[in-house]
Amino acid sequence: MSYWYNVATGQVETDETRDRDANVLGPYDTQEAARNALATARERTEQWDEEDREWDERGPSPRDGA
């Protein structure tokens, strides 16, 4: 079963209970992972932002096509 975090309601939903037009994050394997969706998204965004800053500072490598 898949779990989804509904951004509008803050509720965890399943495939059976979620509205197909709802603004959701997922799917997740567990209810706990779905409950933590916003924190996980924030952590990943911060990590990607840091990786982008590091890339900008060092520039592309030869294998990046530059």
PDB file of N, CA, C and O in Angstrom:
ATOM      1  N   MET A   1       0.845  -1.174   0.000  1.00  0.00           N
ATOM      2  CA  MET A   1       0.000   0.000   0.000  1.00  0.00           C
ATOM      3  C   MET A   1       0.894   1.241   0.000  1.00  0.00           C
ATOM      4  O   MET A   1       1.939   1.269   0.650  1.00  0.00           O
ATOM      5  N   SER A   2       0.473   2.245  -0.727  1.00  0.00           N
ATOM      6  CA  SER A   2       1.198   3.512  -0.785  1.00  0.00           C
ATOM      7  C   SER A   2       0.516   4.554   0.088  1.00  0.00           C
ATOM      8  O   SER A   2      -0.705   4.553   0.249  1.00  0.00           O
ATOM      9  N   TYR A   3       1.330   5.443   0.646  1.00  0.00           N
ATOM     10  CA  TYR A   3       0.835   6.533   1.485  1.00  0.00           C
ATOM     11  C   TYR A   3       1.242   7.856   0.858  1.00  0.00           C
ATOM     12  O   TYR A   3       2.284   7.962   0.212  1.00  0.00           O
ATOM     13  N   TRP A   4       0.412   8.850   1.059  1.00  0.00           N
ATOM     14  CA  TRP A   4       0.604  10.172   0.478  1.00  0.00           C
ATOM     15  C   TRP A   4       0.399  11.219   1.556  1.00  0.00           C
ATOM     16  O   TRP A   4      -0.407  11.030   2.466  1.00  0.00           O
ATOM     17  N   TYR A   5       1.132  12.332   1.456  1.00  0.00           N
ATOM     18  CA  TYR A   5       0.932  13.464   2.369  1.00  0.00           C
ATOM     19  C   TYR A   5       0.164  14.527   1.608  1.00  0.00           C
ATOM     20  O   TYR A   5       0.641  15.040   0.596  1.00  0.00           O
ATOM     21  N   ASN A   6      -1.029  14.860   2.093  1.00  0.00           N
ATOM     22  CA  ASN A   6      -1.861  15.884   1.473  1.00  0.00           C
ATOM     23  C   ASN A   6      -1.402  17.239   1.996  1.00  0.00           C
ATOM     24  O   ASN A   6      -1.540  17.536   3.182  1.00  0.00           O
ATOM     25  N   VAL A   7      -0.857  18.053   1.104  1.00  0.00           N
ATOM     26  CA  VAL A   7      -0.295  19.345   1.487  1.00  0.00           C
ATOM     27  C   VAL A   7      -1.383  20.296   1.995  1.00  0.00           C
ATOM     28  O   VAL A   7      -1.133  21.077   2.913  1.00  0.00           O
ATOM     29  N   ALA A   8      -2.558  20.242   1.426  1.00  0.00           N
ATOM     30  CA  ALA A   8      -3.636  21.159   1.803  1.00  0.00           C
ATOM     31  C   ALA A   8      -4.222  20.829   3.171  1.00  0.00           C
ATOM     32  O   ALA A   8      -4.548  21.732   3.942  1.00  0.00           O
ATOM     33  N   THR A   9      -4.357  19.543   3.476  1.00  0.00           N
ATOM     34  CA  THR A   9      -5.009  19.153   4.735  1.00  0.00           C
ATOM     35  C   THR A   9      -4.032  18.764   5.826  1.00  0.00           C
ATOM     36  O   THR A   9      -4.389  18.760   7.004  1.00  0.00           O
ATOM     37  N   GLY A  10      -2.785  18.432   5.445  1.00  0.00           N
ATOM     38  CA  GLY A  10      -1.810  17.965   6.420  1.00  0.00           C
ATOM     39  C   GLY A  10      -2.059  16.543   6.874  1.00  0.00           C
ATOM     40  O   GLY A  10      -1.517  16.106   7.889  1.00  0.00           O
ATOM     41  N   GLN A  11      -2.881  15.816   6.124  1.00  0.00           N
ATOM     42  CA  GLN A  11      -3.237  14.450   6.486  1.00  0.00           C
ATOM     43  C   GLN A  11      -2.509  13.438   5.614  1.00  0.00           C
ATOM     44  O   GLN A  11      -2.166  13.711   4.464  1.00  0.00           O
ATOM     45  N   VAL A  12      -2.283  12.263   6.193  1.00  0.00           N
ATOM     46  CA  VAL A  12      -1.748  11.141   5.429  1.00  0.00           C
ATOM     47  C   VAL A  12      -2.930  10.408   4.814  1.00  0.00           C
ATOM     48  O   VAL A  12      -3.931  10.136   5.477  1.00  0.00           O
ATOM     49  N   GLU A  13      -2.791  10.096   3.534  1.00  0.00           N
ATOM     50  CA  GLU A  13      -3.854   9.411   2.816  1.00  0.00           C
ATOM     51  C   GLU A  13      -3.291   8.167   2.136  1.00  0.00           C
ATOM     52  O   GLU A  13      -2.079   8.036   1.963  1.00  0.00           O
ATOM     53  N   THR A  14      -4.166   7.272   1.762  1.00  0.00           N
ATOM     54  CA  THR A  14      -3.777   6.070   1.035  1.00  0.00           C
ATOM     55  C   THR A  14      -4.271   6.179  -0.401  1.00  0.00           C
ATOM     56  O   THR A  14      -4.986   7.116  -0.756  1.00  0.00           O
ATOM     57  N   ASP A  15      -3.886   5.219  -1.213  1.00  0.00           N
ATOM     58  CA  ASP A  15      -4.384   5.204  -2.587  1.00  0.00           C
ATOM     59  C   ASP A  15      -5.912   5.183  -2.609  1.00  0.00           C
ATOM     60  O   ASP A  15      -6.538   5.773  -3.490  1.00  0.00           O
ATOM     61  N   GLU A  16      -6.497   4.504  -1.638  1.00  0.00           N
ATOM     62  CA  GLU A  16      -7.942   4.373  -1.595  1.00  0.00           C
ATOM     63  C   GLU A  16      -8.658   5.636  -1.108  1.00  0.00           C
ATOM     64  O   GLU A  16      -9.819   5.861  -1.450  1.00  0.00           O
ATOM     65  N   THR A  17      -7.970   6.457  -0.314  1.00  0.00           N
ATOM     66  CA  THR A  17      -8.645   7.617   0.286  1.00  0.00           C
ATOM     67  C   THR A  17      -8.265   8.956  -0.339  1.00  0.00           C
ATOM     68  O   THR A  17      -8.922   9.965  -0.083  1.00  0.00           O
ATOM     69  N   ARG A  18      -7.228   8.977  -1.142  1.00  0.00           N
ATOM     70  CA  ARG A  18      -6.805  10.282  -1.665  1.00  0.00           C
ATOM     71  C   ARG A  18      -7.590  10.661  -2.911  1.00  0.00           C
ATOM     72  O   ARG A  18      -7.956   9.817  -3.729  1.00  0.00           O
ATOM     73  N   ASP A  19      -7.831  11.940  -3.024  1.00  0.00           N
ATOM     74  CA  ASP A  19      -8.466  12.510  -4.205  1.00  0.00           C
ATOM     75  C   ASP A  19      -7.394  12.629  -5.282  1.00  0.00           C
ATOM     76  O   ASP A  19      -6.317  13.162  -5.017  1.00  0.00           O
ATOM     77  N   ARG A  20      -7.661  12.155  -6.463  1.00  0.00           N
ATOM     78  CA  ARG A  20      -6.669  12.168  -7.540  1.00  0.00           C
ATOM     79  C   ARG A  20      -6.252  13.578  -7.935  1.00  0.00           C
ATOM     80  O   ARG A  20      -5.188  13.759  -8.527  1.00  0.00           O
ATOM     81  N   ASP A  21      -7.065  14.575  -7.620  1.00  0.00           N
ATOM     82  CA  ASP A  21      -6.721  15.966  -7.932  1.00  0.00           C
ATOM     83  C   ASP A  21      -6.053  16.676  -6.757  1.00  0.00           C
ATOM     84  O   ASP A  21      -5.726  17.858  -6.858  1.00  0.00           O
ATOM     85  N   ALA A  22      -5.847  15.973  -5.652  1.00  0.00           N
ATOM     86  CA  ALA A  22      -5.280  16.587  -4.454  1.00  0.00           C
ATOM     87  C   ALA A  22      -3.804  16.917  -4.658  1.00  0.00           C
ATOM     88  O   ALA A  22      -3.112  16.269  -5.443  1.00  0.00           O
ATOM     89  N   ASN A  23      -3.341  17.925  -3.945  1.00  0.00           N
ATOM     90  CA  ASN A  23      -1.935  18.319  -3.956  1.00  0.00           C
ATOM     91  C   ASN A  23      -1.221  17.473  -2.902  1.00  0.00           C
ATOM     92  O   ASN A  23      -1.270  17.778  -1.710  1.00  0.00           O
ATOM     93  N   VAL A  24      -0.555  16.407  -3.355  1.00  0.00           N
ATOM     94  CA  VAL A  24       0.051  15.456  -2.428  1.00  0.00           C
ATOM     95  C   VAL A  24       1.524  15.251  -2.735  1.00  0.00           C
ATOM     96  O   VAL A  24       1.985  15.502  -3.848  1.00  0.00           O
ATOM     97  N   LEU A  25       2.251  14.792  -1.732  1.00  0.00           N
ATOM     98  CA  LEU A  25       3.629  14.353  -1.882  1.00  0.00           C
ATOM     99  C   LEU A  25       3.634  12.841  -1.691  1.00  0.00           C
ATOM    100  O   LEU A  25       2.916  12.313  -0.841  1.00  0.00           O
ATOM    101  N   GLY A  26       4.430  12.162  -2.468  1.00  0.00           N
ATOM    102  CA  GLY A  26       4.503  10.713  -2.330  1.00  0.00           C
ATOM    103  C   GLY A  26       4.593  10.060  -3.686  1.00  0.00           C
ATOM    104  O   GLY A  26       4.729  10.753  -4.694  1.00  0.00           O
ATOM    105  N   PRO A  27       4.524   8.798  -3.735  1.00  0.00           N
ATOM    106  CA  PRO A  27       4.086   7.890  -2.674  1.00  0.00           C
ATOM    107  C   PRO A  27       5.214   7.533  -1.715  1.00  0.00           C
ATOM    108  O   PRO A  27       6.396   7.618  -2.048  1.00  0.00           O
ATOM    109  N   TYR A  28       4.811   7.133  -0.520  1.00  0.00           N
ATOM    110  CA  TYR A  28       5.720   6.662   0.522  1.00  0.00           C
ATOM    111  C   TYR A  28       5.323   5.252   0.915  1.00  0.00           C
ATOM    112  O   TYR A  28       4.168   4.851   0.776  1.00  0.00           O
ATOM    113  N   ASP A  29       6.303   4.506   1.410  1.00  0.00           N
ATOM    114  CA  ASP A  29       6.048   3.115   1.792  1.00  0.00           C
ATOM    115  C   ASP A  29       5.350   2.985   3.132  1.00  0.00           C
ATOM    116  O   ASP A  29       4.671   1.991   3.387  1.00  0.00           O
ATOM    117  N   THR A  30       5.513   3.997   4.004  1.00  0.00           N
ATOM    118  CA  THR A  30       4.921   3.909   5.341  1.00  0.00           C
ATOM    119  C   THR A  30       4.172   5.195   5.681  1.00  0.00           C
ATOM    120  O   THR A  30       4.401   6.250   5.089  1.00  0.00           O
ATOM    121  N   GLN A  31       3.269   5.070   6.653  1.00  0.00           N
ATOM    122  CA  GLN A  31       2.555   6.265   7.129  1.00  0.00           C
ATOM    123  C   GLN A  31       3.529   7.249   7.749  1.00  0.00           C
ATOM    124  O   GLN A  31       3.394   8.458   7.560  1.00  0.00           O
ATOM    125  N   GLU A  32       4.506   6.749   8.485  1.00  0.00           N
ATOM    126  CA  GLU A  32       5.484   7.630   9.134  1.00  0.00           C
ATOM    127  C   GLU A  32       6.266   8.435   8.102  1.00  0.00           C
ATOM    128  O   GLU A  32       6.473   9.636   8.278  1.00  0.00           O
ATOM    129  N   ALA A  33       6.697   7.787   7.035  1.00  0.00           N
ATOM    130  CA  ALA A  33       7.428   8.498   5.992  1.00  0.00           C
ATOM    131  C   ALA A  33       6.550   9.575   5.368  1.00  0.00           C
ATOM    132  O   ALA A  33       7.031  10.669   5.073  1.00  0.00           O
ATOM    133  N   ALA A  34       5.280   9.281   5.164  1.00  0.00           N
ATOM    134  CA  ALA A  34       4.357  10.273   4.605  1.00  0.00           C
ATOM    135  C   ALA A  34       4.161  11.431   5.574  1.00  0.00           C
ATOM    136  O   ALA A  34       4.108  12.586   5.151  1.00  0.00           O
ATOM    137  N   ARG A  35       4.053  11.139   6.868  1.00  0.00           N
ATOM    138  CA  ARG A  35       3.898  12.199   7.875  1.00  0.00           C
ATOM    139  C   ARG A  35       5.096  13.137   7.883  1.00  0.00           C
ATOM    140  O   ARG A  35       4.958  14.324   8.182  1.00  0.00           O
ATOM    141  N   ASN A  36       6.261  12.611   7.559  1.00  0.00           N
ATOM    142  CA  ASN A  36       7.500  13.397   7.572  1.00  0.00           C
ATOM    143  C   ASN A  36       7.832  13.985   6.205  1.00  0.00           C
ATOM    144  O   ASN A  36       8.954  14.442   5.988  1.00  0.00           O
ATOM    145  N   ALA A  37       6.879  13.980   5.286  1.00  0.00           N
ATOM    146  CA  ALA A  37       7.131  14.397   3.902  1.00  0.00           C
ATOM    147  C   ALA A  37       7.685  15.807   3.796  1.00  0.00           C
ATOM    148  O   ALA A  37       8.626  16.038   3.036  1.00  0.00           O
ATOM    149  N   LEU A  38       7.133  16.748   4.530  1.00  0.00           N
ATOM    150  CA  LEU A  38       7.611  18.132   4.423  1.00  0.00           C
ATOM    151  C   LEU A  38       9.033  18.273   4.949  1.00  0.00           C
ATOM    152  O   LEU A  38       9.847  18.983   4.357  1.00  0.00           O
ATOM    153  N   ALA A  39       9.335  17.609   6.045  1.00  0.00           N
ATOM    154  CA  ALA A  39      10.696  17.662   6.590  1.00  0.00           C
ATOM    155  C   ALA A  39      11.685  17.018   5.629  1.00  0.00           C
ATOM    156  O   ALA A  39      12.783  17.535   5.425  1.00  0.00           O
ATOM    157  N   THR A  40      11.297  15.890   5.037  1.00  0.00           N
ATOM    158  CA  THR A  40      12.158  15.218   4.072  1.00  0.00           C
ATOM    159  C   THR A  40      12.400  16.099   2.858  1.00  0.00           C
ATOM    160  O   THR A  40      13.529  16.209   2.379  1.00  0.00           O
ATOM    161  N   ALA A  41      11.341  16.727   2.362  1.00  0.00           N
ATOM    162  CA  ALA A  41      11.477  17.621   1.200  1.00  0.00           C
ATOM    163  C   ALA A  41      12.387  18.795   1.536  1.00  0.00           C
ATOM    164  O   ALA A  41      13.211  19.191   0.712  1.00  0.00           O
ATOM    165  N   ARG A  42      12.251  19.352   2.723  1.00  0.00           N
ATOM    166  CA  ARG A  42      13.091  20.477   3.143  1.00  0.00           C
ATOM    167  C   ARG A  42      14.562  20.053   3.213  1.00  0.00           C
ATOM    168  O   ARG A  42      15.443  20.769   2.736  1.00  0.00           O
ATOM    169  N   GLU A  43      14.820  18.893   3.805  1.00  0.00           N
ATOM    170  CA  GLU A  43      16.194  18.402   3.923  1.00  0.00           C
ATOM    171  C   GLU A  43      16.812  18.170   2.546  1.00  0.00           C
ATOM    172  O   GLU A  43      17.963  18.535   2.308  1.00  0.00           O
ATOM    173  N   ARG A  44      16.049  17.565   1.646  1.00  0.00           N
ATOM    174  CA  ARG A  44      16.572  17.301   0.303  1.00  0.00           C
ATOM    175  C   ARG A  44      16.826  18.598  -0.444  1.00  0.00           C
ATOM    176  O   ARG A  44      17.832  18.724  -1.141  1.00  0.00           O
ATOM    177  N   THR A  45      15.936  19.555  -0.309  1.00  0.00           N
ATOM    178  CA  THR A  45      16.126  20.840  -0.984  1.00  0.00           C
ATOM    179  C   THR A  45      17.374  21.534  -0.466  1.00  0.00           C
ATOM    180  O   THR A  45      18.146  22.085  -1.251  1.00  0.00           O
ATOM    181  N   GLU A  46      17.581  21.515   0.841  1.00  0.00           N
ATOM    182  CA  GLU A  46      18.780  22.126   1.413  1.00  0.00           C
ATOM    183  C   GLU A  46      20.036  21.425   0.911  1.00  0.00           C
ATOM    184  O   GLU A  46      21.032  22.079   0.606  1.00  0.00           O
ATOM    185  N   GLN A  47      19.994  20.094   0.823  1.00  0.00           N
ATOM    186  CA  GLN A  47      21.139  19.335   0.328  1.00  0.00           C
ATOM    187  C   GLN A  47      21.421  19.689  -1.133  1.00  0.00           C
ATOM    188  O   GLN A  47      22.572  19.913  -1.508  1.00  0.00           O
ATOM    189  N   TRP A  48      20.388  19.738  -1.946  1.00  0.00           N
ATOM    190  CA  TRP A  48      20.576  20.066  -3.361  1.00  0.00           C
ATOM    191  C   TRP A  48      21.071  21.498  -3.532  1.00  0.00           C
ATOM    192  O   TRP A  48      21.906  21.768  -4.395  1.00  0.00           O
ATOM    193  N   ASP A  49      20.561  22.411  -2.716  1.00  0.00           N
ATOM    194  CA  ASP A  49      21.036  23.797  -2.778  1.00  0.00           C
ATOM    195  C   ASP A  49      22.521  23.868  -2.451  1.00  0.00           C
ATOM    196  O   ASP A  49      23.267  24.595  -3.107  1.00  0.00           O
ATOM    197  N   GLU A  50      22.951  23.123  -1.449  1.00  0.00           N
ATOM    198  CA  GLU A  50      24.369  23.099  -1.075  1.00  0.00           C
ATOM    199  C   GLU A  50      25.199  22.507  -2.211  1.00  0.00           C
ATOM    200  O   GLU A  50      26.266  23.030  -2.535  1.00  0.00           O
ATOM    201  N   GLU A  51      24.722  21.427  -2.816  1.00  0.00           N
ATOM    202  CA  GLU A  51      25.437  20.833  -3.935  1.00  0.00           C
ATOM    203  C   GLU A  51      25.533  21.817  -5.101  1.00  0.00           C
ATOM    204  O   GLU A  51      26.568  21.886  -5.765  1.00  0.00           O
ATOM    205  N   ASP A  52      24.475  22.571  -5.355  1.00  0.00           N
ATOM    206  CA  ASP A  52      24.502  23.583  -6.416  1.00  0.00           C
ATOM    207  C   ASP A  52      25.530  24.668  -6.111  1.00  0.00           C
ATOM    208  O   ASP A  52      26.270  25.090  -6.999  1.00  0.00           O
ATOM    209  N   ARG A  53      25.578  25.123  -4.851  1.00  0.00           N
ATOM    210  CA  ARG A  53      26.558  26.147  -4.472  1.00  0.00           C
ATOM    211  C   ARG A  53      27.986  25.624  -4.680  1.00  0.00           C
ATOM    212  O   ARG A  53      28.846  26.332  -5.204  1.00  0.00           O
ATOM    213  N   GLU A  54      28.223  24.379  -4.263  1.00  0.00           N
ATOM    214  CA  GLU A  54      29.553  23.791  -4.432  1.00  0.00           C
ATOM    215  C   GLU A  54      29.909  23.677  -5.911  1.00  0.00           C
ATOM    216  O   GLU A  54      31.042  23.957  -6.301  1.00  0.00           O
ATOM    217  N   TRP A  55      28.955  23.271  -6.727  1.00  0.00           N
ATOM    218  CA  TRP A  55      29.195  23.145  -8.161  1.00  0.00           C
ATOM    219  C   TRP A  55      29.495  24.508  -8.765  1.00  0.00           C
ATOM    220  O   TRP A  55      30.409  24.644  -9.579  1.00  0.00           O
ATOM    221  N   ASP A  56      28.727  25.517  -8.370  1.00  0.00           N
ATOM    222  CA  ASP A  56      28.951  26.873  -8.882  1.00  0.00           C
ATOM    223  C   ASP A  56      30.342  27.377  -8.524  1.00  0.00           C
ATOM    224  O   ASP A  56      30.984  28.060  -9.322  1.00  0.00           O
ATOM    225  N   GLU A  57      30.809  27.041  -7.320  1.00  0.00           N
ATOM    226  CA  GLU A  57      32.114  27.507  -6.865  1.00  0.00           C
ATOM    227  C   GLU A  57      33.264  26.835  -7.608  1.00  0.00           C
ATOM    228  O   GLU A  57      34.262  27.488  -7.911  1.00  0.00           O
ATOM    229  N   ARG A  58      33.143  25.553  -7.903  1.00  0.00           N
ATOM    230  CA  ARG A  58      34.252  24.853  -8.556  1.00  0.00           C
ATOM    231  C   ARG A  58      34.131  24.845 -10.067  1.00  0.00           C
ATOM    232  O   ARG A  58      35.117  24.601 -10.762  1.00  0.00           O
ATOM    233  N   GLY A  59      32.941  25.107 -10.589  1.00  0.00           N
ATOM    234  CA  GLY A  59      32.735  25.076 -12.032  1.00  0.00           C
ATOM    235  C   GLY A  59      32.554  23.667 -12.543  1.00  0.00           C
ATOM    236  O   GLY A  59      32.772  22.703 -11.810  1.00  0.00           O
ATOM    237  N   PRO A  60      32.160  23.542 -13.788  1.00  0.00           N
ATOM    238  CA  PRO A  60      31.921  22.205 -14.350  1.00  0.00           C
ATOM    239  C   PRO A  60      33.219  21.443 -14.535  1.00  0.00           C
ATOM    240  O   PRO A  60      34.269  22.035 -14.781  1.00  0.00           O
ATOM    241  N   SER A  61      33.141  20.137 -14.415  1.00  0.00           N
ATOM    242  CA  SER A  61      34.301  19.295 -14.694  1.00  0.00           C
ATOM    243  C   SER A  61      34.310  18.965 -16.188  1.00  0.00           C
ATOM    244  O   SER A  61      33.292  19.130 -16.861  1.00  0.00           O
ATOM    245  N   PRO A  62      35.434  18.508 -16.707  1.00  0.00           N
ATOM    246  CA  PRO A  62      35.493  18.176 -18.140  1.00  0.00           C
ATOM    247  C   PRO A  62      34.424  17.184 -18.571  1.00  0.00           C
ATOM    248  O   PRO A  62      33.935  17.262 -19.698  1.00  0.00           O
ATOM    249  N   ARG A  63      34.053  16.258 -17.704  1.00  0.00           N
ATOM    250  CA  ARG A  63      33.047  15.263 -18.085  1.00  0.00           C
ATOM    251  C   ARG A  63      31.626  15.869 -18.088  1.00  0.00           C
ATOM    252  O   ARG A  63      30.697  15.240 -18.596  1.00  0.00           O
ATOM    253  N   ASP A  64      31.448  17.071 -17.531  1.00  0.00           N
ATOM    254  CA  ASP A  64      30.141  17.738 -17.552  1.00  0.00           C
ATOM    255  C   ASP A  64      29.872  18.397 -18.896  1.00  0.00           C
ATOM    256  O   ASP A  64      28.816  19.000 -19.091  1.00  0.00           O
ATOM    257  N   GLY A  65      30.810  18.289 -19.821  1.00  0.00           N
ATOM    258  CA  GLY A  65      30.605  18.840 -21.145  1.00  0.00           C
ATOM    259  C   GLY A  65      31.105  20.257 -21.326  1.00  0.00           C
ATOM    260  O   GLY A  65      30.775  20.908 -22.317  1.00  0.00           O
ATOM    261  N   ALA A  66      31.884  20.739 -20.396  1.00  0.00           N
ATOM    262  CA  ALA A  66      32.391  22.114 -20.525  1.00  0.00           C
ATOM    263  C   ALA A  66      33.776  22.102 -21.111  1.00  0.00           C
ATOM    264  O   ALA A  66      34.376  23.160 -21.299  1.00  0.00           O
TER     265      ALA A  66
END
